[in-house]
Each structure stands twice: as C-alpha cells, then as structure tokens.
Amino acid sequence: MYENWEEVEDACKNCNKCRLCNERKNVVFGIGNKNAKVMFIGEGPGADEDIQGIPFVGKAGQLMNKAFEGIGLKRDDVYITNIVKCRPPKNRNPERDEAEACIEYLEAQIKLVNPDIIVLLGSVALKNILGIEYGITASRGKWFEKDGIKILPTFHPAALLRDDTKKIYFWQDLKKIRNKKEEI
Ligand code: URA
C-alpha cells in the first residue's frame, strides 16, 4: 500500500483513524536504522514518548538501552517502533480496533526495513503480530517464523521494572538475538 518511507510516515503523522489521535502530543512513528537486521516492536508510546515523539525514551527505554549495551548492540543499529503510534490514555493497553487501525503503518515499516529478526516486546506485540493471546511467559525465548522473518517474543522492559526476577530471562533472550544475528 505504501511505496516508501515518506508516504507511510506522512500518512501516520496525519492519522486520525482512531480515538488515540485526540489526546496525542506527538505521533511516535519509529526510530533507528531503516536497514536494520533487528527490529523491536513494543506496545505503544508512554508519557515521555508522547512528549518527545520517539519510542522507548522513558524508564523502560533506558533499561532496554542498558541491556543493548550488554550484548554489544547499539540503539542506532536496530529499528524500534510500537504496535500503536499514539499514546493510549493512562498507558492502558491499546484496544483491538486501535491496533487494527494502526497496523498498516507497522506492516509498511516491516516491509521497508525488511529485518532478519523481529523482537516482540510483551504481550500486546505478541498478540498483534503472532495472534497469540495471554502467552508472553510461555512464548518468550522461543523462535517463531512469519513471512520468512525470525520472530522472538520476550518480556516488555516495563515488566522488568515491576519484577526484577524477569531481568535474567530478558537478558537470556537478548543473547539469543545476538547469537542468531551472528548465524545469519
Ligand atoms: N512502552 C512501549 O511499549 N513503547 C514505548 O515506546 C515506550 C514504552
């Protein structure tokens, strides 16, 4: 549907297809290397992201950056975006119709980046990309494949802030990404 970055970014930044456009300060489109081998998909912007228009700049993003450093991955090497591009009020989960309205932008981003690996951060990304409901703990750390892209679900970094014991699993999953990237 979208032929290039300009078209999709322009459409997304002017989007009013769902109610989330009403309270947004900024559309949070995505950031990083547009030719990345690894793409990270979160849930939706929080308050800091809404203000700055950049994904994962708040506390969860800072934790993610630290984990990236630990495996020698730079934020600039990867492409980072979310299922929905506008902040859901009070950081609630995006509703199904909101995600459905927004998914064409993500699909275009995936086509344009054409990554080898997609990392799904948390259950909202898992549900919307792989159609798996309520399964992040069971699905994390396992490789899936869709349209020739290797997909690894893991915990959302915000979950690690709430529960320290999940950090070790997130770390293990990031190491799997590093190893897979070297294999490809
Ligand atoms: N949580 C997300 O899922 N995405 C962001 O961009 C920030 C926090």
Boltz pocket constraint, residues with backbone or C-beta under 6 A from the ligand:
constraints:
  - pocket:
      binder: B
      contacts: [[A, 42], [A, 43], [A, 44], [A, 45], [A, 46], [A, 49], [A, 54], [A, 55], [A, 56], [A, 57], [A, 58], [A, 60], [A, 61], [A, 81], [A, 82], [A, 121], [A, 158]]
      max_distance: 6.0
